Amino acid sequence: MVAACSATTELKSDGAARCAVAFYDAIRADQGRKACDVLTAATIKQLQSQEERACPEAITALNYQGGEVTNVHVFITSAKVDFSSGESAFLNREPGGWKLSAIACKVEEGKPRDRPLDCEVEA
């Protein structure tokens, strides 16, 4: 597991942010295995089903922007990390620490009240 997502920081918003940033850093470095290490099992399963290939190959083929962390919201066992690109990532706190459950989420077009987030991958 990536140290940035360890249980020692699981209750802090900076732990969730570090986990999301670790994911985007791994993507930028074309390190699919490291990126997959910070995904929930359900997210990996969904990704592999969606892309019809193993997680390390599939995860680096999708379109991500990331950027600087602009906001972090922690809700007991889940978190949302917002990036300067307008993307958001959602995380779940698991026994070993934070894991990403939805990545590269952006607001869809439409009226503000009717604009759900559309994610590249979500469990």
PyMOL commands that place a pseudoatom at each C-alpha (Angstrom):
pseudoatom trace, name=CA, resn=MET, resi=1, chain=A, elem=C, hetatm=0, pos=[0.000, 0.000, 0.000]
pseudoatom trace, name=CA, resn=VAL, resi=2, chain=A, elem=C, hetatm=0, pos=[1.141, 3.561, -0.659]
pseudoatom trace, name=CA, resn=ALA, resi=3, chain=A, elem=C, hetatm=0, pos=[2.338, 5.225, 2.573]
pseudoatom trace, name=CA, resn=ALA, resi=4, chain=A, elem=C, hetatm=0, pos=[0.304, 8.359, 1.835]
pseudoatom trace, name=CA, resn=CYS, resi=5, chain=A, elem=C, hetatm=0, pos=[-2.881, 6.363, 2.432]
pseudoatom trace, name=CA, resn=SER, resi=6, chain=A, elem=C, hetatm=0, pos=[-1.837, 4.647, 5.653]
pseudoatom trace, name=CA, resn=ALA, resi=7, chain=A, elem=C, hetatm=0, pos=[-4.060, 4.267, 8.678]
pseudoatom trace, name=CA, resn=THR, resi=8, chain=A, elem=C, hetatm=0, pos=[-1.921, 6.671, 10.726]
pseudoatom trace, name=CA, resn=THR, resi=9, chain=A, elem=C, hetatm=0, pos=[-3.523, 9.633, 8.950]
pseudoatom trace, name=CA, resn=GLU, resi=10, chain=A, elem=C, hetatm=0, pos=[-6.930, 8.105, 8.245]
pseudoatom trace, name=CA, resn=LEU, resi=11, chain=A, elem=C, hetatm=0, pos=[-8.936, 10.478, 10.450]
pseudoatom trace, name=CA, resn=LYS, resi=12, chain=A, elem=C, hetatm=0, pos=[-7.392, 13.666, 9.078]
pseudoatom trace, name=CA, resn=SER, resi=13, chain=A, elem=C, hetatm=0, pos=[-8.399, 15.487, 5.945]
pseudoatom trace, name=CA, resn=ASP, resi=14, chain=A, elem=C, hetatm=0, pos=[-4.746, 15.744, 4.936]
pseudoatom trace, name=CA, resn=GLY, resi=15, chain=A, elem=C, hetatm=0, pos=[-4.576, 11.926, 4.858]
pseudoatom trace, name=CA, resn=ALA, resi=16, chain=A, elem=C, hetatm=0, pos=[-7.417, 11.772, 2.339]
pseudoatom trace, name=CA, resn=ALA, resi=17, chain=A, elem=C, hetatm=0, pos=[-5.829, 14.546, 0.294]
pseudoatom trace, name=CA, resn=ARG, resi=18, chain=A, elem=C, hetatm=0, pos=[-2.423, 12.812, 0.327]
pseudoatom trace, name=CA, resn=CYS, resi=19, chain=A, elem=C, hetatm=0, pos=[-4.044, 9.606, -0.894]
pseudoatom trace, name=CA, resn=ALA, resi=20, chain=A, elem=C, hetatm=0, pos=[-5.778, 11.393, -3.789]
pseudoatom trace, name=CA, resn=VAL, resi=21, chain=A, elem=C, hetatm=0, pos=[-2.571, 13.253, -4.669]
pseudoatom trace, name=CA, resn=ALA, resi=22, chain=A, elem=C, hetatm=0, pos=[-0.622, 9.956, -4.553]
pseudoatom trace, name=CA, resn=PHE, resi=23, chain=A, elem=C, hetatm=0, pos=[-3.042, 8.571, -7.124]
pseudoatom trace, name=CA, resn=TYR, resi=24, chain=A, elem=C, hetatm=0, pos=[-2.578, 11.511, -9.506]
pseudoatom trace, name=CA, resn=ASP, resi=25, chain=A, elem=C, hetatm=0, pos=[1.218, 11.455, -8.975]
pseudoatom trace, name=CA, resn=ALA, resi=26, chain=A, elem=C, hetatm=0, pos=[1.272, 7.752, -9.919]
pseudoatom trace, name=CA, resn=ILE, resi=27, chain=A, elem=C, hetatm=0, pos=[-0.829, 8.461, -13.029]
pseudoatom trace, name=CA, resn=ARG, resi=28, chain=A, elem=C, hetatm=0, pos=[1.498, 11.286, -14.138]
pseudoatom trace, name=CA, resn=ALA, resi=29, chain=A, elem=C, hetatm=0, pos=[4.500, 8.968, -13.636]
pseudoatom trace, name=CA, resn=ASP, resi=30, chain=A, elem=C, hetatm=0, pos=[2.733, 6.226, -15.651]
pseudoatom trace, name=CA, resn=GLN, resi=31, chain=A, elem=C, hetatm=0, pos=[2.869, 3.907, -12.610]
pseudoatom trace, name=CA, resn=GLY, resi=32, chain=A, elem=C, hetatm=0, pos=[-0.351, 1.977, -13.012]
pseudoatom trace, name=CA, resn=ARG, resi=33, chain=A, elem=C, hetatm=0, pos=[0.399, -0.501, -10.218]
pseudoatom trace, name=CA, resn=LYS, resi=34, chain=A, elem=C, hetatm=0, pos=[0.890, 2.310, -7.653]
pseudoatom trace, name=CA, resn=ALA, resi=35, chain=A, elem=C, hetatm=0, pos=[-2.287, 4.033, -8.854]
pseudoatom trace, name=CA, resn=CYS, resi=36, chain=A, elem=C, hetatm=0, pos=[-4.259, 0.780, -8.471]
pseudoatom trace, name=CA, resn=ASP, resi=37, chain=A, elem=C, hetatm=0, pos=[-2.875, 0.273, -4.958]
pseudoatom trace, name=CA, resn=VAL, resi=38, chain=A, elem=C, hetatm=0, pos=[-4.913, 3.258, -3.701]
pseudoatom trace, name=CA, resn=LEU, resi=39, chain=A, elem=C, hetatm=0, pos=[-8.240, 2.159, -5.258]
pseudoatom trace, name=CA, resn=THR, resi=40, chain=A, elem=C, hetatm=0, pos=[-10.950, 0.222, -3.417]
pseudoatom trace, name=CA, resn=ALA, resi=41, chain=A, elem=C, hetatm=0, pos=[-11.448, -3.385, -4.518]
pseudoatom trace, name=CA, resn=ALA, resi=42, chain=A, elem=C, hetatm=0, pos=[-14.877, -2.463, -5.912]
pseudoatom trace, name=CA, resn=THR, resi=43, chain=A, elem=C, hetatm=0, pos=[-13.356, 0.395, -7.948]
pseudoatom trace, name=CA, resn=ILE, resi=44, chain=A, elem=C, hetatm=0, pos=[-10.716, -1.921, -9.400]
pseudoatom trace, name=CA, resn=LYS, resi=45, chain=A, elem=C, hetatm=0, pos=[-13.406, -4.459, -10.317]
pseudoatom trace, name=CA, resn=GLN, resi=46, chain=A, elem=C, hetatm=0, pos=[-15.532, -1.771, -12.003]
pseudoatom trace, name=CA, resn=LEU, resi=47, chain=A, elem=C, hetatm=0, pos=[-12.526, -0.360, -13.881]
pseudoatom trace, name=CA, resn=GLN, resi=48, chain=A, elem=C, hetatm=0, pos=[-11.464, -3.772, -15.166]
pseudoatom trace, name=CA, resn=SER, resi=49, chain=A, elem=C, hetatm=0, pos=[-15.015, -4.540, -16.268]
pseudoatom trace, name=CA, resn=GLN, resi=50, chain=A, elem=C, hetatm=0, pos=[-15.371, -1.134, -17.954]
pseudoatom trace, name=CA, resn=GLU, resi=51, chain=A, elem=C, hetatm=0, pos=[-12.003, -1.229, -19.747]
pseudoatom trace, name=CA, resn=GLU, resi=52, chain=A, elem=C, hetatm=0, pos=[-11.718, -5.030, -20.240]
pseudoatom trace, name=CA, resn=ARG, resi=53, chain=A, elem=C, hetatm=0, pos=[-8.082, -5.151, -19.138]
pseudoatom trace, name=CA, resn=ALA, resi=54, chain=A, elem=C, hetatm=0, pos=[-6.010, -5.329, -15.955]
pseudoatom trace, name=CA, resn=CYS, resi=55, chain=A, elem=C, hetatm=0, pos=[-6.063, -2.356, -13.606]
pseudoatom trace, name=CA, resn=PRO, resi=56, chain=A, elem=C, hetatm=0, pos=[-2.446, -1.171, -14.147]
pseudoatom trace, name=CA, resn=GLU, resi=57, chain=A, elem=C, hetatm=0, pos=[-2.975, -0.914, -17.908]
pseudoatom trace, name=CA, resn=ALA, resi=58, chain=A, elem=C, hetatm=0, pos=[-6.535, 0.398, -17.750]
pseudoatom trace, name=CA, resn=ILE, resi=59, chain=A, elem=C, hetatm=0, pos=[-5.980, 3.084, -15.121]
pseudoatom trace, name=CA, resn=THR, resi=60, chain=A, elem=C, hetatm=0, pos=[-3.268, 4.923, -17.052]
pseudoatom trace, name=CA, resn=ALA, resi=61, chain=A, elem=C, hetatm=0, pos=[-5.321, 4.982, -20.271]
pseudoatom trace, name=CA, resn=LEU, resi=62, chain=A, elem=C, hetatm=0, pos=[-8.106, 7.193, -18.885]
pseudoatom trace, name=CA, resn=ASN, resi=63, chain=A, elem=C, hetatm=0, pos=[-8.277, 10.991, -18.985]
pseudoatom trace, name=CA, resn=TYR, resi=64, chain=A, elem=C, hetatm=0, pos=[-7.327, 12.755, -15.740]
pseudoatom trace, name=CA, resn=GLN, resi=65, chain=A, elem=C, hetatm=0, pos=[-6.387, 16.343, -14.963]
pseudoatom trace, name=CA, resn=GLY, resi=66, chain=A, elem=C, hetatm=0, pos=[-5.939, 16.585, -11.192]
pseudoatom trace, name=CA, resn=GLY, resi=67, chain=A, elem=C, hetatm=0, pos=[-4.097, 19.717, -10.126]
pseudoatom trace, name=CA, resn=GLU, resi=68, chain=A, elem=C, hetatm=0, pos=[-3.670, 21.339, -6.752]
pseudoatom trace, name=CA, resn=VAL, resi=69, chain=A, elem=C, hetatm=0, pos=[-5.983, 20.337, -3.903]
pseudoatom trace, name=CA, resn=THR, resi=70, chain=A, elem=C, hetatm=0, pos=[-8.497, 23.141, -3.351]
pseudoatom trace, name=CA, resn=ASN, resi=71, chain=A, elem=C, hetatm=0, pos=[-10.821, 21.576, -0.794]
pseudoatom trace, name=CA, resn=VAL, resi=72, chain=A, elem=C, hetatm=0, pos=[-11.188, 18.449, 1.334]
pseudoatom trace, name=CA, resn=HIS, resi=73, chain=A, elem=C, hetatm=0, pos=[-14.384, 17.285, 3.046]
pseudoatom trace, name=CA, resn=VAL, resi=74, chain=A, elem=C, hetatm=0, pos=[-14.229, 14.339, 5.458]
pseudoatom trace, name=CA, resn=PHE, resi=75, chain=A, elem=C, hetatm=0, pos=[-17.457, 12.619, 6.527]
pseudoatom trace, name=CA, resn=ILE, resi=76, chain=A, elem=C, hetatm=0, pos=[-16.504, 10.013, 9.172]
pseudoatom trace, name=CA, resn=THR, resi=77, chain=A, elem=C, hetatm=0, pos=[-15.663, 7.099, 6.804]
pseudoatom trace, name=CA, resn=SER, resi=78, chain=A, elem=C, hetatm=0, pos=[-15.701, 8.892, 3.454]
pseudoatom trace, name=CA, resn=ALA, resi=79, chain=A, elem=C, hetatm=0, pos=[-14.079, 11.953, 1.933]
pseudoatom trace, name=CA, resn=LYS, resi=80, chain=A, elem=C, hetatm=0, pos=[-14.214, 14.180, -1.133]
pseudoatom trace, name=CA, resn=VAL, resi=81, chain=A, elem=C, hetatm=0, pos=[-11.090, 15.894, -2.462]
pseudoatom trace, name=CA, resn=ASP, resi=82, chain=A, elem=C, hetatm=0, pos=[-11.490, 18.744, -4.967]
pseudoatom trace, name=CA, resn=PHE, resi=83, chain=A, elem=C, hetatm=0, pos=[-8.758, 19.776, -7.402]
pseudoatom trace, name=CA, resn=SER, resi=84, chain=A, elem=C, hetatm=0, pos=[-8.005, 23.040, -9.220]
pseudoatom trace, name=CA, resn=SER, resi=85, chain=A, elem=C, hetatm=0, pos=[-8.926, 21.380, -12.541]
pseudoatom trace, name=CA, resn=GLY, resi=86, chain=A, elem=C, hetatm=0, pos=[-12.529, 21.068, -11.368]
pseudoatom trace, name=CA, resn=GLU, resi=87, chain=A, elem=C, hetatm=0, pos=[-12.166, 17.330, -10.815]
pseudoatom trace, name=CA, resn=SER, resi=88, chain=A, elem=C, hetatm=0, pos=[-13.061, 15.628, -7.554]
pseudoatom trace, name=CA, resn=ALA, resi=89, chain=A, elem=C, hetatm=0, pos=[-12.084, 12.271, -6.071]
pseudoatom trace, name=CA, resn=PHE, resi=90, chain=A, elem=C, hetatm=0, pos=[-14.110, 10.316, -3.519]
pseudoatom trace, name=CA, resn=LEU, resi=91, chain=A, elem=C, hetatm=0, pos=[-12.505, 8.100, -0.910]
pseudoatom trace, name=CA, resn=ASN, resi=92, chain=A, elem=C, hetatm=0, pos=[-13.568, 5.485, 1.630]
pseudoatom trace, name=CA, resn=ARG, resi=93, chain=A, elem=C, hetatm=0, pos=[-11.754, 4.858, 4.883]
pseudoatom trace, name=CA, resn=GLU, resi=94, chain=A, elem=C, hetatm=0, pos=[-10.892, 1.166, 5.075]
pseudoatom trace, name=CA, resn=PRO, resi=95, chain=A, elem=C, hetatm=0, pos=[-9.076, -0.758, 7.835]
pseudoatom trace, name=CA, resn=GLY, resi=96, chain=A, elem=C, hetatm=0, pos=[-5.702, -0.031, 6.186]
pseudoatom trace, name=CA, resn=GLY, resi=97, chain=A, elem=C, hetatm=0, pos=[-6.390, 3.628, 5.426]
pseudoatom trace, name=CA, resn=TRP, resi=98, chain=A, elem=C, hetatm=0, pos=[-7.973, 5.742, 2.696]
pseudoatom trace, name=CA, resn=LYS, resi=99, chain=A, elem=C, hetatm=0, pos=[-8.805, 4.238, -0.721]
pseudoatom trace, name=CA, resn=LEU, resi=100, chain=A, elem=C, hetatm=0, pos=[-10.318, 5.948, -3.757]
pseudoatom trace, name=CA, resn=SER, resi=101, chain=A, elem=C, hetatm=0, pos=[-13.822, 4.851, -4.729]
pseudoatom trace, name=CA, resn=ALA, resi=102, chain=A, elem=C, hetatm=0, pos=[-14.463, 7.367, -7.556]
pseudoatom trace, name=CA, resn=ILE, resi=103, chain=A, elem=C, hetatm=0, pos=[-11.920, 9.289, -9.609]
pseudoatom trace, name=CA, resn=ALA, resi=104, chain=A, elem=C, hetatm=0, pos=[-11.813, 12.105, -12.129]
pseudoatom trace, name=CA, resn=CYS, resi=105, chain=A, elem=C, hetatm=0, pos=[-15.330, 13.276, -11.277]
pseudoatom trace, name=CA, resn=LYS, resi=106, chain=A, elem=C, hetatm=0, pos=[-16.571, 16.458, -12.947]
pseudoatom trace, name=CA, resn=VAL, resi=107, chain=A, elem=C, hetatm=0, pos=[-19.842, 18.348, -12.852]
pseudoatom trace, name=CA, resn=GLU, resi=108, chain=A, elem=C, hetatm=0, pos=[-22.078, 17.690, -15.839]
pseudoatom trace, name=CA, resn=GLU, resi=109, chain=A, elem=C, hetatm=0, pos=[-23.626, 20.527, -17.826]
pseudoatom trace, name=CA, resn=GLY, resi=110, chain=A, elem=C, hetatm=0, pos=[-27.053, 21.805, -16.806]
pseudoatom trace, name=CA, resn=LYS, resi=111, chain=A, elem=C, hetatm=0, pos=[-28.787, 23.791, -14.121]
pseudoatom trace, name=CA, resn=PRO, resi=112, chain=A, elem=C, hetatm=0, pos=[-26.801, 23.866, -10.850]
pseudoatom trace, name=CA, resn=ARG, resi=113, chain=A, elem=C, hetatm=0, pos=[-29.409, 21.851, -8.953]
pseudoatom trace, name=CA, resn=ASP, resi=114, chain=A, elem=C, hetatm=0, pos=[-29.509, 19.192, -11.696]
pseudoatom trace, name=CA, resn=ARG, resi=115, chain=A, elem=C, hetatm=0, pos=[-25.757, 18.769, -12.202]
pseudoatom trace, name=CA, resn=PRO, resi=116, chain=A, elem=C, hetatm=0, pos=[-24.543, 15.444, -10.856]
pseudoatom trace, name=CA, resn=LEU, resi=117, chain=A, elem=C, hetatm=0, pos=[-20.876, 14.500, -10.961]
pseudoatom trace, name=CA, resn=ASP, resi=118, chain=A, elem=C, hetatm=0, pos=[-19.762, 12.270, -13.822]
pseudoatom trace, name=CA, resn=CYS, resi=119, chain=A, elem=C, hetatm=0, pos=[-16.731, 10.125, -12.939]
pseudoatom trace, name=CA, resn=GLU, resi=120, chain=A, elem=C, hetatm=0, pos=[-14.223, 8.345, -15.180]
pseudoatom trace, name=CA, resn=VAL, resi=121, chain=A, elem=C, hetatm=0, pos=[-14.385, 5.386, -12.783]
pseudoatom trace, name=CA, resn=GLU, resi=122, chain=A, elem=C, hetatm=0, pos=[-16.597, 4.765, -9.754]
pseudoatom trace, name=CA, resn=ALA, resi=123, chain=A, elem=C, hetatm=0, pos=[-17.560, 1.766, -7.687]
for i in range(1, 123): cmd.bond("trace and resi %d" % i, "trace and resi %d" % (i + 1))
show_as sticks, trace
zoom trace
